[in-house]
Amino acid sequence: MNKILMNKKVIDKDEVVDNIDNSIYDIKDNCKLVINVDNSINSSTFNLGNNSELIINKNYKLNENEEEITINLNGVNSRVDYNFSTLVYDNQKYTINVNHNNISTISNIINHGVVMNDSKLEFIVNSSVLKGNKKSVLNQESKIIVLSKNNSIIKPNLFIDEYDVDARHAATIGRFSSEDIFYLMTKGINKEEAIKLLINGFLNIGR
């Protein structure tokens, strides 16, 4: 079986980048990496040291796409904030694996997607805490708006073997409310433009 060889990159100072590749990123102690990306990053792994922080801001408008991201919170007080929005015209699947491998680690995983046709959008979020990794905080929020037939899936998985953690998840698949569309139309905006405004607002929440 062929193996994909991944490069290793070491982050030993605070950095802000606009693109990454299929690599393993080692974020050293007390360092912060901010990633702002609008192109697919396919498969990447992030290893965080003590008091290190990873912020990923992704805003996609892509055709068919599949990604898997793995984030290892290896250090005490390490943290990840993952903010993702995607406008879907073709089938897309995103898997985010977050491993809380030490005490007092924090993960905030927020996914928003709008599916424009009969395509399928899938969010799989796997957050895990092994026994002994106390005081960890896990937060998942995944929301999908469908504008046609619903083929989409959200799998918010929490694998927790420790009592002393704060864990929560939210998963919603639905449509824009008719009341919101009607309200915008009472302001002189036609239905098509009203939906565009709602899409823009939904995909930019928290940005």
BAPA-127906 format. One line per field, with one value per residue (C-alpha): residue in one letter; z, x negated, y negated. Coordinates in steps of 0.05 Angstrom, whole numbers. Layout:
r c(A, ...)
c3 c(Z, ...)
c1 c(X, ...)
c2 c(Y, ...)
***
This chain:
r c(M, N, K, I, L, M, N, K, K, V, I, D, K, D, E, V, V, D, N, I, D, N, S, I, Y, D, I, K, D, N, C, K, L, V, I, N, V, D, N, S, I, N, S, S, T, F, N, L, G, N, N, S, E, L, I, I, N, K, N, Y, K, L, N, E, N, E, E, E, I, T, I, N, L, N, G, V, N, S, R, V, D, Y, N, F, S, T, L, V, Y, D, N, Q, K, Y, T, I, N, V, N, H, N, N, I, S, T, I, S, N, I, I, N, H, G, V, V, M, N, D, S, K, L, E, F, I, V, N, S, S, V, L, K, G, N, K, K, S, V, L, N, Q, E, S, K, I, I, V, L, S, K, N, N, S, I, I, K, P, N, L, F, I, D, E, Y, D, V, D, A, R, H, A, A, T, I, G, R, F, S, S, E, D, I, F, Y, L, M, T, K, G, I, N, K, E, E, A, I, K, L, L, I, N, G, F, L, N, I, G, R)
c3 c(0, -19, 38, 33, 62, 99, 111, 182, 197, 264, 290, 342, 341, 331, 258, 214, 147, 88, 63, 87, 55, 72, 128, 202, 241, 308, 347, 403, 474, 482, 407, 367, 295, 258, 191, 143, 83, 26, -12, 7, 54, 44, 101, 156, 227, 283, 347, 401, 459, 528, 527, 451, 409, 339, 304, 237, 197, 133, 84, 24, -41, -75, -119, -95, -37, 20, 79, 143, 197, 260, 320, 378, 441, 472, 519, 583, 568, 493, 453, 384, 354, 288, 249, 182, 133, 64, 7, -26, -99, -101, -52, 5, 67, 125, 183, 243, 296, 362, 414, 484, 505, 567, 623, 616, 541, 501, 433, 399, 332, 294, 225, 182, 113, 61, 9, -55, -92, -83, -64, 2, 57, 114, 178, 222, 287, 332, 399, 449, 521, 554, 629, 671, 625, 673, 665, 590, 552, 488, 446, 379, 338, 268, 228, 156, 117, 57, 1, -35, -20, 45, 35, 88, 152, 217, 263, 329, 365, 436, 462, 536, 589, 643, 689, 703, 635, 604, 539, 495, 423, 377, 309, 266, 194, 169, 126, 132, 166, 123, 175, 163, 88, 94, 140, 89, 33, 72, 68, -8, -20, -69, -47, -85, -55, 14, 12, -11, 49, 96, 67, 74, 146, 165, 135, 168, 239, 287, 233)
c1 c(0, -27, -38, -32, -94, -78, -127, -138, -138, -158, -123, -170, -143, -75, -55, 4, 9, 58, 44, 20, 6, 11, -39, -48, -53, -88, -69, -119, -106, -77, -67, -6, 10, 67, 89, 135, 151, 202, 173, 177, 123, 140, 103, 62, 42, 27, -10, -5, -53, -42, -4, -2, 56, 83, 135, 162, 209, 234, 283, 297, 335, 312, 335, 330, 282, 261, 215, 191, 157, 126, 110, 71, 75, 12, -8, 23, 69, 65, 124, 155, 209, 234, 282, 307, 359, 373, 420, 435, 449, 424, 414, 367, 343, 303, 274, 244, 208, 191, 151, 147, 82, 68, 102, 137, 142, 195, 227, 280, 302, 353, 378, 430, 451, 503, 522, 547, 576, 586, 513, 490, 451, 423, 390, 357, 328, 292, 270, 236, 211, 173, 180, 138, 140, 181, 209, 213, 267, 298, 347, 377, 427, 446, 503, 525, 576, 606, 641, 665, 669, 634, 578, 532, 505, 475, 439, 420, 379, 354, 310, 298, 266, 260, 313, 281, 291, 339, 367, 424, 446, 499, 519, 573, 596, 653, 676, 682, 746, 803, 811, 740, 750, 817, 788, 734, 785, 827, 766, 770, 721, 742, 740, 676, 638, 667, 639, 571, 570, 588, 534, 481, 501, 503, 434, 402, 427, 369, 320)
c2 c(0, -69, -118, -193, -226, -290, -346, -370, -444, -474, -537, -567, -638, -671, -668, -688, -652, -652, -582, -515, -448, -375, -376, -361, -426, -425, -487, -496, -520, -590, -600, -620, -601, -636, -608, -645, -602, -599, -540, -466, -442, -368, -334, -367, -350, -400, -383, -437, -446, -478, -544, -543, -566, -549, -592, -567, -612, -578, -608, -564, -569, -505, -449, -376, -372, -327, -344, -313, -355, -326, -371, -342, -385, -355, -410, -437, -497, -486, -512, -510, -555, -528, -572, -545, -567, -537, -552, -484, -472, -400, -343, -361, -323, -350, -310, -345, -303, -337, -299, -328, -296, -337, -375, -443, -440, -477, -464, -507, -476, -517, -496, -532, -509, -529, -476, -509, -449, -374, -364, -333, -367, -325, -349, -296, -324, -275, -303, -257, -262, -206, -191, -237, -298, -340, -410, -405, -443, -417, -457, -435, -475, -452, -482, -469, -507, -470, -507, -445, -370, -351, -301, -329, -297, -321, -273, -308, -254, -263, -207, -223, -179, -233, -262, -329, -361, -412, -384, -407, -401, -428, -401, -432, -420, -464, -521, -596, -614, -641, -697, -722, -721, -756, -809, -827, -829, -879, -925, -925, -868, -814, -741, -723, -781, -766, -696, -721, -768, -712, -667, -721, -735, -661, -646, -706, -695, -701, -726)
***
